[in-house]
Amino acid sequence: MRSIWTGAIGFGLVNIPIKLFTAVESSNLDLDMLDKKDHANIKFKRVNEQTGKEVPWNNIVRAYNLNGKYVVLSDSDFKEAMPEKTKTIEINTFVDQNEIAPIFFETAYYIEPEKQGNRAYALLNIALAKSGKVGLGTFVLRNKEHLCLIAPEEHLLILHRLRFQEEIRDHKELDIPTTAPKPGELKMALSLINQLTEPFDIKNYKDTYHLKLLKLIKAKAAGKKTVSPPLRIVHSKTRDLMDQLKDSLQAKKKKAS
């Protein structure tokens, strides 16, 4: 794997030199865009709005529109704005991970120590595991400041990039019901949840859509005719909520037998 960031973790007065590696990758198929007429590849060009000519990457700069006038920024400008944060993940506090709602989690990175930081890395890993805590801090990646937490996973430290509060949209505009359920319905719903509860194992879940799409692509390439399976939606025979719950419980029992 190729590292995407190098720097250090600041843990009190302890400094751990590290590298970050992307921990996730998309399972989407890499599809190209073609012209419908002749299947020629569609290419996107960076074009000067005034001249209509293509602009090479080394001639492109970033700028901010301030009151109708562009202020051009260089790489050094971004570093100058927050020089102390461009190469350090400073752990500011420790919290229980279950205090952080899932909506704040964005993406994950593996943390690998440089050789001179092996002992300090192992120390932080074990200390976090024994305390049941995760470290909260901030760092700069691709000229943007990010909130993050550092958590242990066996002998590995993982950095989870978090969203800031201002990035979470307010849900108050949504029409969410607050009606209390009937006692019998709640009891039945809890029974259904208990019946369907099992230990979580990520290996049981596959991206079946893209697997089937790839199968269809290979069939089309081989000249085979593909047939779309009919959409089957199973509805309960009744609109009564209690009866639907009862039917759901019975359906699960029949599958188990």
C-alpha positions in Angstrom: 0.0 0.0 0.0 1.0 3.6 -0.6 0.9 6.0 2.3 -1.3 9.1 1.8 0.1 11.2 4.7 3.2 11.2 6.8 3.6 13.0 10.1 3.4 12.3 13.8 0.9 11.6 16.6 1.3 14.0 19.6 0.5 12.1 22.8 1.3 14.4 25.7 5.1 14.9 25.3 5.4 11.7 23.4 5.9 12.0 19.6 5.1 9.0 17.4 6.2 9.4 13.7 3.7 7.6 11.5 2.3 7.0 8.1 -1.4 6.9 7.1 -2.9 4.4 4.7 -6.4 4.3 3.3 -8.2 1.5 5.0 -11.2 1.2 2.7 -11.8 1.0 -1.1 -14.9 1.1 -3.2 -16.5 -2.1 -4.5 -18.1 -0.2 -7.4 -17.2 -1.4 -10.9 -15.0 1.0 -12.9 -17.4 2.0 -15.7 -16.4 4.3 -18.6 -18.6 6.9 -20.3 -19.0 6.4 -24.0 -20.7 8.2 -26.9 -23.9 6.3 -27.6 -23.4 6.6 -31.4 -19.9 5.0 -31.8 -18.9 4.0 -28.3 -15.9 6.4 -28.3 -14.6 7.4 -24.9 -15.8 10.6 -23.4 -13.0 12.8 -22.1 -13.3 15.8 -19.8 -11.1 18.7 -20.5 -10.1 21.7 -18.3 -11.0 24.6 -20.5 -10.4 28.3 -20.2 -13.8 29.9 -20.0 -12.7 32.9 -22.0 -10.4 31.4 -24.7 -12.0 28.0 -25.0 -8.6 26.4 -25.0 -7.5 23.5 -22.8 -5.4 24.4 -19.7 -2.6 21.9 -18.5 -2.6 21.0 -14.9 0.6 22.9 -14.1 -1.1 26.1 -15.2 -4.1 25.7 -12.9 -4.2 27.5 -9.5 -6.7 27.6 -6.7 -8.4 30.8 -5.7 -11.1 32.2 -3.5 -13.8 34.6 -4.8 -13.7 37.5 -2.3 -16.3 40.2 -3.0 -16.1 39.5 -6.8 -12.3 39.4 -7.0 -10.2 36.2 -7.0 -7.4 35.8 -4.5 -5.0 33.1 -5.8 -3.6 30.7 -3.2 -0.4 28.7 -3.4 0.6 25.5 -1.5 2.7 27.6 0.9 -0.3 29.7 1.7 -2.2 26.7 3.0 0.7 25.6 5.1 1.2 29.1 6.4 -2.4 29.3 7.6 -1.9 26.4 10.1 1.8 25.4 10.0 1.6 23.5 13.4 -1.2 21.2 12.2 0.1 20.2 8.7 2.3 17.4 10.1 0.9 16.5 13.5 -2.2 14.7 14.8 -2.4 16.2 18.3 -4.5 14.0 20.7 -6.3 16.7 22.8 -8.6 14.5 24.8 -9.8 10.9 25.4 -13.4 9.7 25.3 -15.5 6.6 25.3 -16.1 5.6 21.7 -19.7 4.8 22.3 -20.3 8.5 23.1 -19.7 9.4 19.4 -22.8 8.9 17.3 -22.3 6.8 14.0 -23.4 9.8 11.9 -20.1 11.5 12.7 -17.9 8.7 11.2 -16.7 9.5 7.7 -13.8 7.2 6.7 -11.0 5.1 8.2 -7.2 5.0 7.8 -4.6 2.5 9.0 -1.7 4.0 11.1 1.8 2.5 10.6 4.6 3.7 12.8 8.1 4.6 11.6 10.7 2.3 13.1 11.8 4.8 15.7 8.2 5.1 16.9 7.5 1.4 17.4 7.7 1.3 21.2 5.6 4.5 21.6 3.1 3.2 19.1 2.7 -0.1 20.9 2.4 1.7 24.2 -0.5 3.9 23.0 -2.2 0.9 21.4 -2.2 -1.1 24.6 -3.0 1.9 26.8 -6.1 2.7 24.7 -7.2 -1.0 24.7 -6.9 -1.3 28.5 -8.6 2.0 29.3 -11.4 1.4 26.8 -10.9 5.0 25.5 -10.1 6.5 22.1 -8.0 9.6 21.4 -9.6 12.7 19.8 -7.6 15.2 17.8 -7.4 17.2 14.6 -5.0 17.1 11.6 -4.8 18.6 8.1 -5.2 16.4 5.0 -5.4 17.8 1.5 -5.5 21.4 2.8 -8.5 20.8 5.0 -8.6 20.4 8.8 -10.3 17.2 10.0 -11.5 16.0 13.3 -10.4 12.4 14.1 -10.3 9.7 16.6 -7.6 7.1 17.1 -8.7 3.6 18.2 -7.0 0.3 18.9 -7.8 -2.8 16.8 -5.7 -5.7 18.1 -2.1 -4.5 17.5 -3.1 -1.9 15.0 -4.1 1.7 15.5 -6.9 3.0 13.2 -7.6 6.7 12.6 -11.3 7.4 12.0 -12.0 10.7 10.3 -15.0 12.4 11.8 -17.4 15.1 10.6 -17.7 18.4 12.4 -21.0 19.3 14.0 -21.6 22.0 11.3 -21.4 19.3 8.6 -24.4 17.5 10.0 -27.7 18.8 8.6 -30.5 19.7 11.0 -33.3 17.1 11.0 -35.9 19.4 12.7 -37.5 20.1 9.3 -38.5 16.5 8.9 -42.0 15.3 9.8 -41.0 12.6 12.4 -43.9 10.8 14.3 -43.8 10.8 18.1 -46.8 8.6 18.6 -46.3 6.0 21.4 -46.9 2.4 20.2 -49.5 0.2 21.8 -48.1 -2.1 24.5 -49.0 -5.2 22.6 -47.4 -4.0 19.4 -44.2 -3.0 21.2 -44.0 -6.5 22.9 -44.5 -8.2 19.5 -41.9 -5.9 17.8 -39.4 -6.8 20.6 -40.1 -10.5 20.1 -39.4 -10.1 16.4 -36.1 -8.2 17.1 -35.0 -11.0 19.6 -35.9 -13.7 17.1 -33.8 -12.0 14.4 -30.9 -11.2 16.6 -27.5 -12.9 15.9 -23.8 -12.2 16.4 -22.5 -9.7 13.9 -20.1 -11.0 11.3 -19.2 -8.7 8.4 -18.2 -11.8 6.3 -21.9 -12.6 6.0 -22.5 -9.5 4.0 -21.4 -9.1 0.4 -21.9 -6.4 -2.3 -24.2 -8.7 -4.3 -25.4 -5.9 -6.6 -22.0 -5.3 -8.2 -21.3 -9.1 -8.3 -24.5 -9.7 -10.2 -23.8 -6.7 -12.5 -20.4 -8.1 -13.3 -22.0 -11.4 -14.1 -24.4 -9.7 -16.4 -21.6 -7.8 -18.2 -19.7 -11.1 -18.8 -22.9 -12.7 -20.2 -23.5 -9.8 -22.6 -19.8 -9.9 -23.7 -20.3 -13.6 -24.5 -23.4 -12.8 -26.6 -25.8 -14.4 -24.1 -29.3 -13.1 -23.7 -29.9 -11.7 -20.2 -33.3 -11.8 -18.5 -34.2 -9.5 -15.7 -35.7 -11.4 -12.7 -39.2 -10.1 -11.7 -39.4 -7.7 -8.9 -41.0 -9.6 -6.0 -42.3 -7.6 -3.1 -44.0 -9.6 -0.4 -46.8 -7.8 1.4 -48.7 -8.9 4.5 -52.3 -9.9 3.8 -53.6 -7.4 6.3 -52.9 -3.7 7.0 -53.3 -4.2 10.8 -49.9 -3.6 12.4 -50.3 -6.3 15.1 -51.3 -8.9 12.4 -48.2 -7.9 10.3 -46.0 -8.5 13.3 -47.6 -11.9 14.0 -47.1 -12.9 10.3 -43.5 -11.8 10.5 -42.8 -14.0 13.5 -44.6 -16.9 11.9 -42.6 -16.4 8.7 -39.3 -16.6 10.6 -40.4 -19.8 12.4 -41.3 -21.4 9.1 -37.8 -20.6 7.6 -36.1 -22.0 10.7 -38.0 -25.2 10.5 
